[in-house]
Amino acid sequence: MIRRATVDDASRIAEILVFTKRMNYRRIFQNDKVSFGEIQVYPIAREYMENPGKLEDIWVYDDEFVKGVLHIAGDRIEELYVDHFFENRGIGGKLMAFAIEQNCRYLWVLEKNEDARRFYERYGFAPTGEKRLEEGTTEYIVEMKR
């Protein structure tokens, strides 16, 4: 089921964010200092626990335990991640369908993250031609709209 995130989900959300970002972005950014030094589970979980308002726009896919995370801001998908161990089981699709039901119309994705771009295209999102540098990096993010 998809439900709003709670403080009790903080450590699981942080775990999914950290490990999924490492799996997907390390090959793009090639920066182990960030991947293994700056991005850590405990500080992210603590941030959610100390500031529960940050969980307000976060939804989780909970099937016995949290397996996926969706962050929505207005009509934009901010983040969508599925735990690596549960990929290709339809969880991402269910989170996308939920986001679309919530009237999400656009998102930004790393230009080099081809798997994510193909995933979003399957749900009707297409590149708009807009792109910008990802803050603090030399990599571009591209806008996709539905």
Short mmCIF file of the C-alpha atoms (twelve columns), coordinates in Angstrom:
data_MODEL
# 
_entry.id   MODEL 
# 
loop_
_atom_site.group_PDB 
_atom_site.id 
_atom_site.type_symbol 
_atom_site.label_atom_id 
_atom_site.label_alt_id 
_atom_site.label_comp_id 
_atom_site.label_asym_id 
_atom_site.label_seq_id 
_atom_site.Cartn_x 
_atom_site.Cartn_y 
_atom_site.Cartn_z 
_atom_site.pdbx_PDB_model_num 
ATOM 1   C CA . MET A 1   0.000  0.000  0.000   1 
ATOM 2   C CA . ILE A 2   1.062  3.570  -0.547  1 
ATOM 3   C CA . ARG A 3   0.762  5.821  2.485   1 
ATOM 4   C CA . ARG A 4   2.168  9.021  3.908   1 
ATOM 5   C CA . ALA A 5   5.572  8.650  5.506   1 
ATOM 6   C CA . THR A 6   5.866  8.945  9.283   1 
ATOM 7   C CA . VAL A 7   8.775  9.527  11.623  1 
ATOM 8   C CA . ASP A 8   8.864  5.770  12.217  1 
ATOM 9   C CA . ASP A 9   9.843  5.380  8.535   1 
ATOM 10  C CA . ALA A 10  12.816 7.757  8.775   1 
ATOM 11  C CA . SER A 11  15.600 5.186  8.972   1 
ATOM 12  C CA . ARG A 12  14.135 3.017  6.210   1 
ATOM 13  C CA . ILE A 13  13.624 6.036  3.938   1 
ATOM 14  C CA . ALA A 14  17.197 7.162  4.579   1 
ATOM 15  C CA . GLU A 15  18.499 3.676  3.849   1 
ATOM 16  C CA . ILE A 16  16.649 3.489  0.528   1 
ATOM 17  C CA . LEU A 17  17.771 6.980  -0.496  1 
ATOM 18  C CA . VAL A 18  21.435 6.378  0.338   1 
ATOM 19  C CA . PHE A 19  21.860 2.953  -1.191  1 
ATOM 20  C CA . THR A 20  19.761 3.617  -4.293  1 
ATOM 21  C CA . LYS A 21  21.614 6.860  -4.972  1 
ATOM 22  C CA . ARG A 22  24.938 5.042  -4.598  1 
ATOM 23  C CA . MET A 23  23.840 2.309  -6.987  1 
ATOM 24  C CA . ASN A 24  22.506 4.717  -9.611  1 
ATOM 25  C CA . TYR A 25  24.698 7.796  -9.331  1 
ATOM 26  C CA . ARG A 26  28.179 6.589  -8.421  1 
ATOM 27  C CA . ARG A 27  28.848 5.542  -12.017 1 
ATOM 28  C CA . ILE A 28  27.711 8.956  -13.248 1 
ATOM 29  C CA . PHE A 29  29.419 11.224 -10.724 1 
ATOM 30  C CA . GLN A 30  32.414 8.979  -9.949  1 
ATOM 31  C CA . ASN A 31  32.879 10.706 -6.612  1 
ATOM 32  C CA . ASP A 32  33.479 8.273  -3.770  1 
ATOM 33  C CA . LYS A 33  33.977 11.123 -1.305  1 
ATOM 34  C CA . VAL A 34  30.341 12.095 -1.783  1 
ATOM 35  C CA . SER A 35  28.954 8.575  -2.295  1 
ATOM 36  C CA . PHE A 36  30.539 7.105  0.809   1 
ATOM 37  C CA . GLY A 37  31.618 10.102 2.873   1 
ATOM 38  C CA . GLU A 38  28.949 12.765 2.621   1 
ATOM 39  C CA . ILE A 39  25.898 10.623 1.920   1 
ATOM 40  C CA . GLN A 40  25.196 8.633  5.083   1 
ATOM 41  C CA . VAL A 41  22.069 6.948  6.430   1 
ATOM 42  C CA . TYR A 42  22.223 8.222  10.017  1 
ATOM 43  C CA . PRO A 43  22.325 11.988 9.302   1 
ATOM 44  C CA . ILE A 44  19.463 11.720 6.798   1 
ATOM 45  C CA . ALA A 45  17.327 9.658  9.185   1 
ATOM 46  C CA . ARG A 46  18.106 12.035 12.050  1 
ATOM 47  C CA . GLU A 47  17.089 15.023 9.887   1 
ATOM 48  C CA . TYR A 48  13.665 13.453 9.280   1 
ATOM 49  C CA . MET A 49  13.246 12.508 12.941  1 
ATOM 50  C CA . GLU A 50  14.187 15.979 14.187  1 
ATOM 51  C CA . ASN A 51  12.150 17.748 11.488  1 
ATOM 52  C CA . PRO A 52  9.048  15.622 10.848  1 
ATOM 53  C CA . GLY A 53  7.589  18.354 8.647   1 
ATOM 54  C CA . LYS A 54  10.085 17.275 5.983   1 
ATOM 55  C CA . LEU A 55  8.114  14.040 5.671   1 
ATOM 56  C CA . GLU A 56  4.909  15.879 4.798   1 
ATOM 57  C CA . ASP A 57  5.285  15.428 1.028   1 
ATOM 58  C CA . ILE A 58  6.849  11.967 1.176   1 
ATOM 59  C CA . TRP A 59  4.902  8.801  0.456   1 
ATOM 60  C CA . VAL A 60  6.088  5.237  0.942   1 
ATOM 61  C CA . TYR A 61  5.247  1.926  -0.614  1 
ATOM 62  C CA . ASP A 62  4.736  -0.303 2.426   1 
ATOM 63  C CA . ASP A 63  4.279  -4.017 1.839   1 
ATOM 64  C CA . GLU A 64  5.179  -5.527 5.207   1 
ATOM 65  C CA . PHE A 65  7.937  -2.870 5.374   1 
ATOM 66  C CA . VAL A 66  8.913  0.168  3.323   1 
ATOM 67  C CA . LYS A 67  10.228 -0.817 -0.115  1 
ATOM 68  C CA . GLY A 68  9.885  2.441  -2.049  1 
ATOM 69  C CA . VAL A 69  9.823  6.209  -1.554  1 
ATOM 70  C CA . LEU A 70  8.058  8.975  -3.478  1 
ATOM 71  C CA . HIS A 71  8.586  12.680 -2.797  1 
ATOM 72  C CA . ILE A 72  6.028  15.005 -4.396  1 
ATOM 73  C CA . ALA A 73  6.224  18.811 -4.404  1 
ATOM 74  C CA . GLY A 74  3.070  20.329 -5.839  1 
ATOM 75  C CA . ASP A 75  2.731  18.879 -9.346  1 
ATOM 76  C CA . ARG A 76  6.379  17.756 -9.534  1 
ATOM 77  C CA . ILE A 77  7.979  14.436 -8.687  1 
ATOM 78  C CA . GLU A 78  11.045 15.313 -6.613  1 
ATOM 79  C CA . GLU A 79  12.279 11.793 -5.949  1 
ATOM 80  C CA . LEU A 80  11.174 8.259  -6.662  1 
ATOM 81  C CA . TYR A 81  13.322 5.403  -5.400  1 
ATOM 82  C CA . VAL A 82  12.752 1.688  -4.919  1 
ATOM 83  C CA . ASP A 83  15.045 -0.386 -2.732  1 
ATOM 84  C CA . HIS A 84  17.510 -2.161 -5.031  1 
ATOM 85  C CA . PHE A 85  16.487 -5.570 -3.659  1 
ATOM 86  C CA . PHE A 86  12.868 -5.006 -4.711  1 
ATOM 87  C CA . GLU A 87  13.361 -3.498 -8.169  1 
ATOM 88  C CA . ASN A 88  11.449 -4.949 -11.146 1 
ATOM 89  C CA . ARG A 89  8.497  -6.026 -8.986  1 
ATOM 90  C CA . GLY A 90  6.078  -3.276 -10.025 1 
ATOM 91  C CA . ILE A 91  6.700  -1.030 -7.020  1 
ATOM 92  C CA . GLY A 92  8.061  1.852  -9.088  1 
ATOM 93  C CA . GLY A 93  5.072  1.564  -11.406 1 
ATOM 94  C CA . LYS A 94  2.650  1.721  -8.492  1 
ATOM 95  C CA . LEU A 95  4.425  4.789  -7.122  1 
ATOM 96  C CA . MET A 96  4.311  6.411  -10.587 1 
ATOM 97  C CA . ALA A 97  0.599  5.660  -10.959 1 
ATOM 98  C CA . PHE A 98  0.029  7.235  -7.542  1 
ATOM 99  C CA . ALA A 99  2.061  10.316 -8.518  1 
ATOM 100 C CA . ILE A 100 0.035  10.681 -11.708 1 
ATOM 101 C CA . GLU A 101 -3.203 10.371 -9.670  1 
ATOM 102 C CA . GLN A 102 -1.851 13.232 -7.520  1 
ATOM 103 C CA . ASN A 103 -1.580 15.313 -10.733 1 
ATOM 104 C CA . CYS A 104 2.212  15.235 -10.996 1 
ATOM 105 C CA . ARG A 105 3.027  16.613 -14.418 1 
ATOM 106 C CA . TYR A 106 6.791  17.029 -14.462 1 
ATOM 107 C CA . LEU A 107 10.130 16.069 -12.977 1 
ATOM 108 C CA . TRP A 108 13.844 16.602 -13.407 1 
ATOM 109 C CA . VAL A 109 16.171 13.657 -13.993 1 
ATOM 110 C CA . LEU A 110 19.910 13.288 -14.535 1 
ATOM 111 C CA . GLU A 111 20.616 13.400 -18.248 1 
ATOM 112 C CA . LYS A 112 22.948 10.385 -17.997 1 
ATOM 113 C CA . ASN A 113 20.494 8.299  -15.958 1 
ATOM 114 C CA . GLU A 114 19.137 6.502  -19.008 1 
ATOM 115 C CA . ASP A 115 17.320 3.806  -17.043 1 
ATOM 116 C CA . ALA A 116 15.310 6.388  -15.112 1 
ATOM 117 C CA . ARG A 117 14.551 8.354  -18.263 1 
ATOM 118 C CA . ARG A 118 13.222 5.219  -19.998 1 
ATOM 119 C CA . PHE A 119 11.167 4.388  -16.902 1 
ATOM 120 C CA . TYR A 120 9.530  7.830  -16.887 1 
ATOM 121 C CA . GLU A 121 8.903  7.680  -20.631 1 
ATOM 122 C CA . ARG A 122 6.867  4.474  -20.110 1 
ATOM 123 C CA . TYR A 123 4.496  6.586  -18.016 1 
ATOM 124 C CA . GLY A 124 4.068  9.323  -20.586 1 
ATOM 125 C CA . PHE A 125 6.813  11.722 -19.521 1 
ATOM 126 C CA . ALA A 126 8.881  13.219 -22.335 1 
ATOM 127 C CA . PRO A 127 11.902 15.531 -22.375 1 
ATOM 128 C CA . THR A 128 10.963 19.194 -22.837 1 
ATOM 129 C CA . GLY A 129 14.376 20.286 -24.077 1 
ATOM 130 C CA . GLU A 130 15.035 22.194 -20.865 1 
ATOM 131 C CA . LYS A 131 18.176 21.268 -18.985 1 
ATOM 132 C CA . ARG A 132 20.384 22.759 -16.310 1 
ATOM 133 C CA . LEU A 133 23.410 21.843 -14.281 1 
ATOM 134 C CA . GLU A 134 22.722 19.771 -11.184 1 
ATOM 135 C CA . GLU A 135 23.725 22.037 -8.326  1 
ATOM 136 C CA . GLY A 136 27.332 21.584 -7.266  1 
ATOM 137 C CA . THR A 137 28.181 19.230 -10.142 1 
ATOM 138 C CA . THR A 138 29.176 19.242 -13.801 1 
ATOM 139 C CA . GLU A 139 26.250 16.967 -14.729 1 
ATOM 140 C CA . TYR A 140 23.010 18.088 -16.338 1 
ATOM 141 C CA . ILE A 141 19.460 17.361 -15.295 1 
ATOM 142 C CA . VAL A 142 16.700 17.432 -17.897 1 
ATOM 143 C CA . GLU A 143 13.069 18.318 -17.460 1 
ATOM 144 C CA . MET A 144 10.401 15.786 -18.414 1 
ATOM 145 C CA . LYS A 145 6.688  16.551 -18.640 1 
ATOM 146 C CA . ARG A 146 3.575  14.460 -19.005 1 
# 
